[in-house]
């Protein structure tokens, strides 16, 4: 039903974007969400990811479309198997400590290797990611890939883009910080933090865009924590709405009446629109450390299924894929924990 309703609406989008954040084991939700998109025949041609989202992004871009769901399942099942023996009290304490004490520092100042016990050893994660990603395909340009990381020394956010870089396993791991792991070295620089932004879409040429922002965890604004995705969506919306309104104003001024300053303003105009479907699996900070560390098969299966369900709900909604009003550059629809948020 979702596919039947969405086929005609999807035809107007030149770009289908996918933005994937972190959240440890919560990122299994993203894998399920992508599986639903693939089942509906919706294949992103622009993907941004960080932390576990960077790994999901690399798996998607690094495989043929008909292999992607299989490879995502392979990765998440094997990751669960390998972490099962380590999901004990010491590891849980280390994750809690990282969340409470290190989430701001992220080893930025010292650049030293983390002392906490990781859920999986760096060498194991490297081997596992390498087994499910074809980096020649990642760099083929068939899908634009942007991976966000934080420089562990300077704290600067960096974006590794296959339009500007040849992405390697090191770039993925530099973006995929996991509690207890040391920074990854790329071009002599240490990286060990999360950085991904919907605003990175502004670096792409204007195009009518359908963007799925999929968060394992993003606290609701005003309920504690930092709702990074929600905050950056709001900033992008203000920018694109302004560019859209400049375009509409330009339509009302005859060319003969446009002076140099007016023409400079019109250079910032855009008629492109963006529809953002923001899907959030978990918005409550209670027991977040345990949720991020829970790679048990039953829990990951439920998260995968939740991602599938939320995408199906989004695509089946009768109004969500409709063109936005002419004055708006961006329209945002949101699902949190399977519940539709008020329109904005």
C-alpha atoms as one frame of an Amber mdcrd trajectory, in Angstrom:
protein
   0.000   0.000   0.000   2.828   2.381   0.890   4.518   1.767  -2.443   1.310
   2.240  -4.414   0.608   5.549  -2.694   4.137   6.888  -2.962   5.205   6.010
  -6.521   3.720   9.105  -8.182   4.679  11.413  -5.314   8.280  10.198  -5.392
   8.668  10.961  -9.075   9.098  14.688  -8.356  12.222  14.178  -6.214  15.551
  14.441  -7.976  17.491  13.567  -4.845  16.677  10.994  -2.175  18.897  11.581
   0.859  19.510   9.492   3.947  21.059  10.959   7.118  22.150   8.415   9.739
  23.370   9.306  13.230  24.881   7.149  15.968  23.444   5.517  19.052  25.410
   2.278  19.340  23.072  -0.691  19.200  20.136   1.671  18.621  21.391   2.104
  15.059  19.885  -1.284  14.190  16.731   0.834  13.784  18.408   2.576  10.839
  19.150  -0.754   9.162  15.491  -1.747   9.401  14.431   1.633   8.062  16.686
   1.212   5.047  15.341  -2.316   4.494  11.827  -0.853   4.234  13.007   1.778
   1.739  14.679  -0.853  -0.416  11.580  -3.056  -0.274   9.550  -0.095  -1.564
  12.046   0.518  -4.348  13.360   3.755  -2.810  17.124   3.952  -3.154  18.984
   6.965  -1.726  21.516   8.628  -4.008  23.003  10.772  -1.197  23.915   9.373
   2.249  25.487  11.024   5.294  26.464   9.062   8.383  28.420   9.178  11.612
  29.250   6.685  14.383  27.280   3.485  13.774  25.395   5.404  11.099  28.677
   5.720   9.168  28.967   1.936   9.102  25.362   1.564   7.938  26.035   4.191
   5.250  29.154   2.375   4.047  27.316  -0.947   3.860  24.491   0.594   1.825
  26.781   2.450  -0.575  29.287  -0.384  -0.731  26.956  -3.071  -2.081  24.675
  -3.682  -5.028  21.057  -2.752  -4.220  19.847  -6.350  -4.073  22.668  -7.243
  -1.621  22.281  -4.362   0.828  19.662  -5.789   3.187  21.544  -9.095   3.381
  24.807  -7.326   4.207  23.150  -5.130   6.839  21.688  -8.225   8.501  25.029
  -9.984   8.268  26.813  -7.102   9.981  24.304  -6.601  12.776  23.920 -10.294
  13.516  27.670 -10.851  13.608  28.195  -7.730  15.717  25.615  -9.044  18.176
  27.312 -12.425  18.285  30.739 -10.928  18.911  29.582  -8.538  21.621  27.413
 -11.109  23.425  30.318 -12.380  25.534  31.324  -8.850  26.470  27.907  -7.501
  27.473  28.661  -7.848  31.154  28.725  -5.449  34.065  32.219  -3.990  33.391
  31.349  -3.137  29.829  28.026  -1.602  30.810  29.783   0.526  33.412  32.276
   1.687  30.797  29.495   2.740  28.414  27.698   4.628  31.194  30.921   6.361
  32.125  31.550   7.321  28.521  28.061   8.743  28.132  28.150  10.720  31.359
  31.736  11.914  31.413  33.205  11.659  27.947  30.386  12.508  25.563  31.546
  16.135  25.411  35.260  15.439  25.583  35.286  12.508  23.144  39.004  12.294
  23.697  39.284  15.649  21.911  41.850  17.235  24.153  44.321  14.466  24.850
  44.006  12.317  21.753  44.983   9.380  23.972  43.544   5.908  23.583  40.461
   5.350  25.682  40.886   3.209  28.770  37.344   1.841  29.010  36.537  -1.650
  27.831  35.000  -1.479  24.326  31.986  -3.521  23.270  34.129  -4.918  20.447
  37.849  -4.609  19.810  38.917  -2.164  17.114  40.611  -4.932  15.111  37.426
  -7.012  15.188  35.269  -4.105  14.081  37.726  -3.341  11.269  37.582  -6.945
  10.080  33.793  -7.058  10.297  33.213  -3.812   8.389  35.736  -4.787   5.726
  33.907  -8.072   5.160  30.614  -6.359   4.245  31.743  -3.240   2.326  33.160
  -2.989  -1.187  35.086   0.293  -1.128  35.504   0.343  -4.903  31.726   0.576
  -5.074  31.632   3.223  -2.307  33.975   5.356  -4.420  32.267   4.668  -7.731
  30.109   7.781  -7.367  26.825   5.966  -7.831  25.867   7.175  -4.331  27.192
  10.399  -2.787  28.603   9.480   0.650  29.498  11.955   3.416  30.958  10.646
   6.688  31.265  12.964   9.694  34.047  12.783  12.297  35.641  14.990  14.962
  39.358  15.714  15.132  40.453  14.366  18.525  43.023  17.146  18.995  41.432
  20.275  17.509  37.763  19.323  18.093  37.037  20.434  14.522  34.218  18.632
  12.745  35.354  17.079   9.477  33.383  15.586   6.616  34.897  12.849   4.456
  33.092  13.050   1.125  33.508  10.561  -1.734  33.064  13.521  -4.080  36.339
  14.931  -2.727  38.103  11.968  -1.083  38.780   8.330  -1.837  37.002   6.790
   1.135  38.650   3.869   2.901  38.012   1.659   5.886  39.926   4.182   8.008
  37.487   6.967   7.070  34.551   4.810   8.185  36.208   3.878  11.474  37.264
   7.493  12.071  33.582   8.371  11.925  32.475   5.323  13.904  33.592   6.048
  17.431  32.530   3.365  19.893  32.968   3.675  23.649  36.385   2.470  24.737
  38.029   2.517  21.318  41.103   4.617  20.525  40.963   7.349  17.873  41.544
   6.387  14.240  44.387   8.047  12.348  43.649   9.477   8.884  46.339  11.478
   7.079  48.270  11.833  10.317  45.279  13.255  12.238  43.389  11.491  15.043
  39.621  11.282  14.823  37.352  10.096  17.596  33.947  11.737  17.695  30.550
  11.998  16.039  29.646  14.683  13.521  26.873  14.486  10.982  24.591  17.202
   9.806  21.517  17.568   7.667  23.047  20.920   6.750  25.740  19.116   4.756
  23.048  18.874   2.089  23.687  22.577   1.524  26.980  21.619  -0.122  25.070
  19.766  -2.814  23.587  21.617  -5.743  19.936  22.633  -5.229  17.469  19.909
  -6.178  14.015  18.831  -5.089  14.919  16.475  -2.269  13.274  13.820  -0.134
  15.430  13.402   2.974  15.072  10.665   5.581  16.769  11.674   8.835  16.938
   8.493  10.913  18.063   8.703  14.540  18.538   5.853  16.954  18.341   8.500
  19.687  17.470  12.184  19.567  15.862  13.788  22.629  12.724  15.789  22.054
  13.405  19.553  22.215  12.778  20.923  25.701  12.971  17.535  27.413  16.633
  17.535  28.309  19.750  16.693  26.349  20.758  18.182  23.030  18.423  17.423
  20.134  21.096  17.849  17.472  19.107  16.602  14.501  16.015  18.596  15.435
  18.115  21.724  15.970  19.947  21.406  12.653  16.760  20.623  10.758  15.313
  23.868  12.128  18.390  25.822  10.973  18.303  24.271   7.511  14.599  25.003
   7.276  15.093  28.700   8.048  17.798  28.954   5.386  15.850  27.188   2.655
  12.582  28.965   3.444  14.416  32.284   3.055  15.913  31.251  -0.286  12.489
  30.151  -1.453  10.894  33.476  -0.461  13.644  35.423  -2.245  12.787  33.454
  -5.359   9.086  34.304  -5.029   9.861  37.986  -4.546  12.061  37.916  -7.625
   9.126  36.715  -9.687   7.266  39.929  -8.833  10.005  42.333  -9.913  10.448
  42.871 -13.672  14.041  42.361 -14.912  14.295  46.025 -15.905  13.752  47.105
 -12.291  16.413  44.836 -10.764  19.494  46.809  -9.748  22.884  45.262  -8.878
  22.032  44.742  -5.198  18.750  43.099  -6.071  20.494  40.755  -8.512  22.965
  39.778  -5.782  20.047  38.873  -3.531  18.447  36.834  -6.304  21.676  34.854
  -6.643  20.823  33.335  -3.240  17.331  32.315  -4.358  16.256  28.751  -4.998
  13.081  27.151  -6.256  14.119  23.720  -5.005  12.178  22.248  -2.095  12.995
  19.642   0.511  10.695  17.212   2.298  12.264  15.859   5.492  10.930  12.751
   7.190  12.560  12.676  10.630  12.282   9.251  12.253  13.407   8.838  15.867
  13.473   5.430  17.512  14.315   6.519  21.039  13.771   9.949  22.560  14.008
   9.105  26.258  17.387   9.364  28.013  16.376   6.863  30.711  18.701   3.843
  30.687  20.237   5.125  27.463  23.630   3.570  28.189  22.090   0.123  28.557
  20.029   0.565  25.394  23.089   1.603  23.381  24.995  -1.427  24.639  22.194
  -3.961  24.161  23.097  -5.963  21.046  20.976  -8.964  22.044  19.252 -10.674
  19.090  15.686 -10.100  20.321  16.278  -6.411  21.039  17.985  -5.760  17.713
  15.208  -7.597  15.902  12.639  -5.315  17.541  14.632  -2.230  16.583  14.981
  -3.406  13.001  11.233  -4.044  12.841  10.514  -0.613  14.349  12.572   1.025
  11.607  10.680  -0.899   8.934   7.345   0.020  10.492   8.133   3.734  10.814
   9.220   4.032   7.176   6.076   2.214   6.040   3.951   4.599   8.136   5.731
   7.626   6.661   5.322   6.538   3.060   1.680   5.610   3.561   0.736   8.976
   5.065  -1.566  10.669   2.526  -0.035  14.152   2.855   3.608  13.666   3.753
   4.942  13.334   0.212   2.773  16.097  -1.221   4.588  19.223  -2.518   5.005
  21.888   0.189   3.275  25.279  -0.078   4.997  27.602  -2.556   6.379  29.883
   0.145   8.207  27.054   1.949  11.567  25.639   0.995  11.415  22.829   3.557
   8.598  20.856   5.129   9.247  18.519   8.069   7.284  15.489   9.264   8.307
  13.525  12.316   7.761  10.137  13.919   9.047   9.540  17.444   8.815   6.040
  18.801   6.218   5.230  16.156   4.045   8.216  17.121   3.390  11.039  14.684
   4.592  14.351  16.074   2.615  17.579  15.543   3.244  19.064  12.064   5.894
  21.784  11.755
